[in-house]
Amino acid sequence: MSGYMVYGIWLHDSNVLVNEELIHGRKVIKFPGGGLELGEGIADGLMREWREELNLDIQILQHYYTTDFFQPSAFDDSQVISIYYLVQGNDPLAAIMNNEANERTYWMPLSHITTDTFTLPIDKIVGSMLMG
């Protein structure tokens, strides 16, 4: 069984948009996005996730990275396949208005990204790619 995940990377003024949220009681710093629903296309799933999480419509600019190795899920017995796209929204300020009880979205300077910034293993790889 595989879990297909799709994430958006929005770069703006030398910053990247990140989510901090509780997943299964664990604080996670990740890129905005999430799991595809059965029968959903990748682009549709990414746009739905951003609308649900951030109440934002985005434009998908280009593919950035797809998992090319075996990654077991940290939460169940499935394999995770993650797909990342560069995206853009219309309003960088509206992107950070998401401050629900267990979730926060903010702009992180690219210069602050380290190998330990992101929680999930595949996000760590993508974060390292952003470090240059």
ChimeraX attribute file (.defattr): number of C-alpha atoms within 10 A of each C-alpha:
attribute: neighborCount
match mode: 1-to-1
recipient: residues
	/A:1	7
	/A:2	12
	/A:3	17
	/A:4	17
	/A:5	20
	/A:6	23
	/A:7	27
	/A:8	28
	/A:9	23
	/A:10	23
	/A:11	19
	/A:12	15
	/A:13	9
	/A:14	10
	/A:15	16
	/A:16	19
	/A:17	21
	/A:18	22
	/A:19	23
	/A:20	19
	/A:21	19
	/A:22	14
	/A:23	12
	/A:24	8
	/A:25	8
	/A:26	9
	/A:27	13
	/A:28	17
	/A:29	22
	/A:30	22
	/A:31	24
	/A:32	21
	/A:33	25
	/A:34	21
	/A:35	17
	/A:36	19
	/A:37	14
	/A:38	8
	/A:39	7
	/A:40	11
	/A:41	10
	/A:42	18
	/A:43	15
	/A:44	12
	/A:45	21
	/A:46	29
	/A:47	20
	/A:48	21
	/A:49	22
	/A:50	20
	/A:51	14
	/A:52	12
	/A:53	18
	/A:54	20
	/A:55	14
	/A:56	17
	/A:57	18
	/A:58	18
	/A:59	16
	/A:60	17
	/A:61	13
	/A:62	11
	/A:63	13
	/A:64	15
	/A:65	16
	/A:66	15
	/A:67	16
	/A:68	10
	/A:69	9
	/A:70	9
	/A:71	15
	/A:72	15
	/A:73	15
	/A:74	11
	/A:75	8
	/A:76	9
	/A:77	11
	/A:78	14
	/A:79	15
	/A:80	21
	/A:81	20
	/A:82	19
	/A:83	21
	/A:84	24
	/A:85	20
	/A:86	16
	/A:87	19
	/A:88	17
	/A:89	16
	/A:90	11
	/A:91	11
	/A:92	17
	/A:93	9
	/A:94	12
	/A:95	21
	/A:96	16
	/A:97	13
	/A:98	15
	/A:99	14
	/A:100	10
	/A:101	8
	/A:102	11
	/A:103	16
	/A:104	18
	/A:105	22
	/A:106	18
	/A:107	19
	/A:108	17
	/A:109	14
	/A:110	18
	/A:111	11
	/A:112	9
	/A:113	17
	/A:114	13
	/A:115	14
	/A:116	13
	/A:117	16
	/A:118	22
	/A:119	16
	/A:120	15
	/A:121	14
	/A:122	22
	/A:123	21
	/A:124	19
	/A:125	15
	/A:126	19
	/A:127	22
	/A:128	16
	/A:129	12
	/A:130	15
	/A:131	13
	/A:132	6
